Amino acid sequence: MKKIIILVASVFIATASFAQAPAQAPAKKEAVHIYDPKANAQADIDAAVAKAKKEGKHVFIQAGGNWCIWCIRFHDLVNATPELKDYLDKNYVTVLLNWSPENKNEAVFKKLQYPGRFGFPVFLILDGDGKLIHTQNSAYLEEGNGHSVKKIMEFLKNWNVAALKPENNKY
């Protein structure tokens, strides 16, 4: 009987101690900072165009903001998928174009024909002269609960420099 009382008392004390332990606040999630609201978007695009022309590439612009979960998911998918990251790096110069309440980059978005009308993220392809050659609604690159690696690769392959050369398009 004494053993039962000691066992019950021990359980009671352990439970009481646990119940009185201070509650720990949930871990604070670090804010995402892939887009820079303070960046000079036009200067970034101009530099990317100059680099793309020199390297024989196109410019890939991912327009969105740190507030956009789909923008972050796309960015994370590319970084976590060597096939995508390597292909993008070999064929494009990338620019992250911010749109946020603190910096809407209105002049740049106007110059790029208001791509935000498709939602965010939205992808733009510029040639080595800075001419907009394609705007891609990212919703068409989704599958299930995220973006499709296969659809993204098809998109990137269809808009790289080589894909638009006449000698590669003989039917």
N, C-alpha and C positions, 0 to 999 in steps of 0.2 A: 504494500500500500504506500509505503514511504517513497518507493521508487516512482510510482505513478504520480504522486504529488510533486515530486522534484521535476519529473518530465513535463507535467502540465505547467508548472511554474516557469520552467525554462522556456517553453514554447510561448507562454504569455509575455515574458520579459523580452524575448527576441522579437516577437510581433510588435510590442509596444515601442521598442527601440527603433525598429524599421519604420513604423508609422510616423515616428516623430523626426525621422531624418529629414533634413531640409530638402525640399523638392528642387531638382536641378532643372534649370531652364533649358529648353531645347537648344541644340547647337544652332547658333546664328548662321544662316546661309550667307556666304559671301556674295556681294553683288557682282553681276557679270559686267565685264568691261571689254567687249570685243570691238565695239564701235566707239569712236572718239567724237563726242558732240562738239569739241573745241577745234577739231581739225579743219583745215582749209580744204574743203572738198574739191574745189576746182583745181587748186594747186596739186592735190594728190592725183587727180585724174590726168592732168597735164603731164605730170612726171611719169605716170604709168603708160600713157600713150607714147611718150618719147622712148621709154624703155622697150615697149612692145615693138615699135617700129624698128629700133636698133636690133632687137633679137628675133625679128620675124614672127611675132606672136600677135594675138589679139588681147584686148583688155576684157577681163571678167569683173563686172561690178556686182557686188551683192549689196543691195539697198535694204536697209532695215534699221533696227535699233536695239539697244540693250534691254528694252522693255518687251521685246518680241520673242516669245518662246520658240516659235518656228524658225526664227533667224538663228537663235542659239543652237537649236537642234541640228540645223543644217550645217552650221559651222563646226559643231562637235563631230558630226558624222564624217565630214570631209577629213578632219584631223585624225579621226580614229580609223580611217579606211585608206591604207597605203595606196591602193589602186587609184582612188579618186584624187588623193593629195598629189601623188606623183604625176598623174595625167594633167591635172590643173596647173601644177608648177612648170611642167615641160611645154605646155601649149598656150598659157595665158599669163598675163600680169594681173594680179588681183587687187581690187580696191574695195574696201568696206565703206559704203556711203551711208552716213548717218541720217536718219529722219527721227526726230524726237521733238517733244514740246519745247525743249530749250534751244534746239537748232533744227529747223525744218529744211534748211538748205534750199530754199524756194527757188532761187535763181538757177541752181544746178538742176533741180528736178524739172523746172520749166524747159531748160535747154535739152534735157533728155526726154522730152515729150510726156511728162507727167506719168512716169511708170508706177507710181504709188496707186494708181487707179486699179491695179491688179491685186493690191494688198501687199503684205510683206511676209517673208522676203520676196523681192522681185529681182530678177537677174537681167543684166544688160551686157551685150557684147558690143564693143567698139573695135574698129579696125585700127591699124597703125597710124592712121591720119586723124583719129578721134571721131570718126563718123559712126553714129549709132547704126548698127546693122541688124540688131535683134533685141527684142524685149521678151522675156520669158516669165509667164505667170508660174510661180513655183508650185501651185496647186496641181499642175499637170505632171509634176515630178514626184508626187506623193503616192504612197501605196500603204494601205492599212493605217497604222498610227504614226507613220513617219515618211520620210523621203526614201525613194527607191534608188539604191546604188545603180542598178541596171538602167533606170530611166535617166538618171543624172549623167551617166557615162554616154548614153546615146545622145543626149542633148549636147554635151561638151564635144563629142566627136563630130556632130553635124555642124558645129559653128567654129571649129578651129580654122586656121589659115589654110591648111591643105585641103580641107573639105570644100572650100569655095574657089579653088583653082580650076579653070576650065579643063585642063588635062586630066583631072581626077573625076570628071563628070561626063564621060563619054557614054552614051547609051546605045 
